[in-house]
């Protein structure tokens, strides 16, 4: 992160890999900042204009569409990134499968929309489902050759390709929300972003698909992709089953509050940055020492960034909701706090996920996401019944902790890293973030009310964490500043 992955591969790597990976993570960082900024601003505006039921209704349609989308995943794209050598002979076959898949999903949604609406007991979902289904069809026509942008670490073009959809979705959603003040602002915004992203995918990388299908190549890619397919199915349930339980047990309005609970913690979702490490990991997959060095440094940077952000969100969540979203969203407070911890921990797990994908062991990720799913299945119902949407967030946090620790444990075994070495690598960032959060919690009572007090609280948290990190560096030789200094130095 912060253009740092170049540094993570600095030992005995080629200069070309240095430069490409560094530039890649920089552009992914820029994309993530813009994407999350527009997402957060959009959430603030839309939360003021729309009702919780609007967010809940849109959430139901995405839940249903995501179900079909996930259960038809092929895993071909990760397989193409992982594959050594020229992948051009595989593109036409992959594109055909991608396009047919998108068409079948759209057709299935169009036909089954009334039945899905009956299942969720929301008749208004029928036309929304069909529009979102059409968006999935458009996604299936995106340029398959954009996989080169990841494989060859050309993330500047990947940034343009991704951010185009973000811009369209943001502006269209906000404009329509001001005009119509209903759920269609979210729906049309989603469709507009999908259409523009599809168009831009052919602008950033020229590729003219041919209708040539090779069964042998499809079978070869599926040999690797089947584990991705299995993992994606489990990941779908892991990421969506809490929303499903909330909707069925509490209703559309409850789901709306729960959806907002995820919006602010989503700024901690740095998966797209960590994804920059995947193709770079793949290039050094046969060298354990380089993998170990890369894994430890990426994990340390993740802790340095994510832990204070999660602690900060936990402390300022109430003020943020009151000042920016409105008091009607206060039922989202504790779920938002708890989910900020959950998302930050899962992002640490993602570091391990991509390493296992790169070294050809996606089954490890499948195993631990299965364990996470099992915890969710066992505990979501009783916790939601007893504690409402807060109970759902507690179970999500517990499952994330178990899976993250499990993946980290298997990762340090795979790279032959000692457990104590791993703990020493991240412990001070965790302790410093915890002390910072507690300190700010007690100090913020002395700050003025309103936006000025909110900004003062944020600044105080940043300064406290900075000085705590400085102290741990000086006394315990944690070398956090050394790592940050060297990685930021790569931006020059």
N, C-alpha and C positions, 0 to 999 in steps of 0.2 A: 504494500500500500504506500501511498505518497511517492509513487514512482520507485518503490523500494525493491521490487522483486529482482531488478537488475543486480542489486547488491547481494541478494540472497544466493545468486548463482555465481558469485565472483571468483570462487576458488576453482582454478583450473578449467574455466569455461572459455569459449571463444569470444572474441570481442564483439562479433556480430550478434551473438546471443545476448550479450550484455545490453547492447544498444537497443535491440528490438524489444526485449522484455521491459527495459526501463521506459521506453517511449510508450509501450503498450499499457503498462500500469498507470502512467500519467494520464493518458486519454481516457482510460476507464475510470480513473479518479474524477476527472472533469465531468464525465457523463454521470457518474453516481451523484456528485454534488448537485448538478443541474436537475437530474431526474428527481432526486429527493426534495430539492428546493421547490420545484414546481408541484410535486406531489403534496408537500406540506402546505404550501400556499393555497393550492386547489382545495385541499381538505378544509382549511379554515374558511374559505369563501363559501364552499358548498355546504358545510355544516351550518353556516348562518342562514342559507337560503332554503335548504331542503330539510325534510323531517326525518327522524330516525327510521320510519317505515320505508322511505325511499331508498336509503342505504341497505336496509334489510331485503327489500325486493330485488335490488340489483345484485346483492350478495347471493340470493337464491339462484338466480339465473347463471351466475358465474360458477356456482357450486355444481349445478347440473351439467353445464358445458365442460367444465374441468374434468368431470367424471369420464365423459366420452373421450375427451382429448387424451387423458392419461392412459386409458385402456386401449388406445390404438397407437401408443408410442412405439417406435421401432428401435430406438437407441442408435440409429445410423450415424447421426451427427457426432456424438462422442467417439464412435468407432472410427470415423474418418479422421478426427483429430489425433487419435491414438495411433492410427496406422502409419507405419513408416513408408517412405517413398512417395511416388506420384499417385495422387488420388483421383486425377482427372478421369480415368476410365470408369470410375465408380459413380460419377456425378449424375449421368443420365438416368441410371437405374434408381438412384436415391431420389431424384426429383420426381420421377413417375410415381413412386410409392408415396412420397410426400403429398403430391397433388391429389391422387386417388383417395388417400386417407382423409384429406381435408374435405373433399366432396362427399364422402360417405358420412362423415360426422355431421356436416350441414344437413344432408338429407335425413339422417336419423333424428336430428333435433327438430326439423320441420314437421316430421310425421308424429313424433312422440310428444311435442310441446304440450298439447292438451292434457295428456296423462301425467306428465311431470308436474303441471300446475295443480292437478287433482291431488297428487301425492303430497305436495307441500301446502295444499289448501289455499292457494293464491291464484285465482283465475286471471288476474292482471298480468301474470308472468308469461302468458302464451305469445303475444306479439314480441315481447322483449327477447324471449328465448330464440325466436326465429331470426331476429336481427343479429343477435350475438352469434348464432350458428352461421349466418352468412359471413360474418367477420372471420370465423374459423376457416371457412372455405378460402377466403382471400389469403389468409396466413399460409395455406397450403401451396399457394402459387409464388411464394417468395423465392428469391434466387438462392438455390442450394449452394452455389459457388461462394456465397459469403462465408462458408466454412473456411476458405483460404485466409480470410481476415483473422481468424483465430489461430489457425494452424501455423501461419507465417508471422504471427504477432503484429499484424498491421492494424492496430487498434484505433488509429486515428480515423480510418475509414469506417471501422466498426462503430466508433463514436457517432459519426455523422448518420449512419444507418439507423442506430437505435434512438438517437435524440430527436430525429424527425418525427417519430411517432409520439414521443412525449410532448413535444410542442403542440402538435395537432390536437391530441387528446385534451391537454390543459385548456387551450384557448376556446375550442369548440364547447367543451363542457361548461366552462364559466359563462360564456356568452349565452348559451341556451338556458342555463340555470337562472340568469338574470331575466330572461324573457318568459320562460314557461314555469319555472319554480316547481319542477317535478322530476321524476326518475329518468325521463327521456333525455335529460341533459347528460347523464352518465352514460346512457346507452349509445347515443349518437356520437359522443366524444370518443368512446371506445372504438366504434366503427371507423371514425375519421382517422384516428391514430393508426389503425391497422392498415387502411388503404394507402396512406402516405408512406408508411414504412415499407410496404410491398414495392411501391414504385421506386423508392430510393435504393432498395436493395439491388436493383439492376443498374442504377446510376453509378454506385460506388465500385461495382465490379461487373464488368461486361461478361455475360454468359448467355448463350442461346441454347436452351435445352433441346435435345433431340428425343424423339419417341423411340428410343432403343432400350430394351429391357434385357438384362443379362441375369438369368436365374442363379448362375454360379457365383457371381459377384454379390448378389443379394444374400445368398446363403452364407457367404464368407463374412459379410458385415453383421449378419444376424448372430453369428457365432459369438461375437463380442457383445453385440447390442442386446442380446437376450437378458443379460444381467442388468443392463441399464433399464430395459423394459420392466423387469421384475422390481427393481429398485424404485422406478417411477410410479408403479402401481401402489407400492407400499407408501411412498412419499406422498402420494395423493391423499390417502387415508390419514396419514400423519398430519398433513397440513389442513385438511378440510373436515375431518370427522368431528372436531370440536364445534365448528360452525353448524354442522348437521345436527348434532345433539342440542345445541342452543336453540336452533330454529324449531325443532320438533318438540322440545320440552317447554320453551318459553314463548316462542312466536316470532313474528317478523320484526316487531319493535325491539325485542331483546337482541335479535341478530344485528339490528342496526347499531345498537349501543356497542355490541361486541366487535363489529367491523371497525368502528371508530377507535376502539381500544387498541387495535393493531396499527393504526395509521401513524402515530408518532413513534412507537418503537420500530417501525419499518425503516426509519433512517439509519438504524444500526445494521440493516441488511447490506453487508458489504460483499455478498457472494459474487457479484460481477467483477469485483476487484480481485478476489481470490481466484476467480476463474482464469485470470491472466497467467497464473502459475501453472495451470493444467498443461498447456502445450509446452511450456518450458520444462516442467517436470518430465513430460514424455520424452523430451530430447536427452535427458540424463537419467532415464529410468534404470539403466544398468549399472550406475555408479552409486553405491550405498552411501559413501562418505559425502558426496555432493547433495544427495537427497536429504541426509540428516542435517547438514548445515542449512539447507534451504528451509526445511520443515521447522526447525527450531527458531530461525529468525522470523519467518512469516508468523508463526504462532506468537512470538514475543511482541511483534509489532501489532498483531491483532489485539492482544491484551492491553497494550499501552493505549490504543485508541478506543477500544470498545468498552472496557471496564469503567472508565470515568464517565463516558457518555451514558451508559446504562444507569450508573449511580446518580448522575445528574438528572436524567429523566424521572427517576423514582422520586427525587426530592421536589422537582418543580412541576410535576404533572398537574397538581391541583390548581396552581396559579395559571398554568398554560390553558387549561380547559376553561376556567372562569374568564380569563382575559380575551382569549382568541376564539374559542368555539362557542361559548355561551353556557350558562348554568344548566340548561336543559340536558347537557351531555355529562353532568357530574356522575351519573351511574356508571360511567366508563372509567372512573378514576382508579380504583384498585386493580381492575383488570389491566389497565394501561401500565401501571407500575410493575405488576408482576410479569407481564409479557415483555417489558423492556429487559428484564433479567433473562427471560427465556430466549429471546432473539439473540442477545449478545452471546450467550453460551452456545447456541446452535451455530453461530457464525464461526466459532472456534472449531466446532465439529466439522464444518465445511472444509477447513484447511486439510484435515485428515481425509475427507471424502475424495478430494481432487488428487491427493497423492496416491490413494489406492486405485483410482481410475487410471492414473498415468502408468502405474507399474503393472497394470493388467489384473488387478484383484478387486473388481467391483463387487464381488460376493461379500466382502467384509462390510461394505456400506449397507448392502441389502440385509445382512444379518442384524446389524444394530438398529436400523430403521424399523425392522420387524419387531424387535424388543420394545422400541419406543411405541409402536402402534399397539402392542399388547397391553402396555401400561395404560394407554388412553382408553382402550376398549373396556378394561376392567373398572377404571375409576371415574370416567366422565359422568356416567349416569348418576351415581350416588352423590357426587360432589356438586353437580349442577342442581339436583333436587334440594340439597341442603344449603348451598351457598350461592345459587344463581350463577351469573356469568363470572363472578369472582372465583367460584369453584372450578369452572372450566379452565381459567387461566392458571390456577394452582396446579392442576393435573398436567397441563402443557409444560409448565416449568419443571415439574418433577421428571417427566419423561425426557425432556431435553437434557437435564443433568445426567441421567443414567446413560443415555446414548452418547453424549459427549465424552464422558469419562471412559466408556467402553471403547470408542473409536480411538481416543488418544492413547489408551493402554496398548491397543493392537498396533497403532502406528509406531510407537516408540520401540516395540518389539521388532517390527519390520525393518526399521532403520538402525537397529542395534544401539539404541540410546538408553542410558540408565534412567530409572524412574526419578532418582534424586536430581539428576541433571535436568530433567524436564521440569520438575517442580521449581527448582532454583531459577529456571529460565523465565517463569511467569509470576512467581509468588509476590514479588514486591509491587508489581503493577496492580494486582488484586488488593493487597493491603492498603496501598496508597489511595485507591479509588474508594475503598470502604471508609477510611478515615475522612477523606474529602466529603463524602456524602453525609456522614454524621455531623461533621463540622458545619456544613452549609445549612443543614436542617435546623440547627440551633441558632445560627447567625442570622438567617433570613427574617426572623422576627424583629430584628433591629432595623431592617431596611424599609423604606417607604412603600406604600401600596401602589398598585398600578404598574404600568409598563416600565417606569424607571426602576422600581424595586425589583422587577423581574430581571431586567438586564443587569442590575447590580449583583443579584444572586448568581447569575450565570458567570459573570466576571470573577466573582469571589471564588467560585468553584474551580475555574481555570487556574487562578493564581495559587490556590491552596494545593492543587494537584501538581502544579509545576514545582513548587518548593519542596513538597514531599518527595517527588521523584529526584530532585537535586540532592536531597539529604540521603536517600537510599543509595544513590550513586556514589556519594562521597564516603559514607560510612561502610556500606556493605559491598561496594564495587559492583553494583548491578549492571552498569554499562548501558543503561537505557538511553541516556543522552548521546553516548558514543554511537549507538546504532542509528538513532534518529538523525544525528549530525551527518553521518556517512551516507545515509539514504537520501536525505534532502540535498546533500552536496552533489548528487547525481543529476539534479535538475539544472545545474549550471551548464 
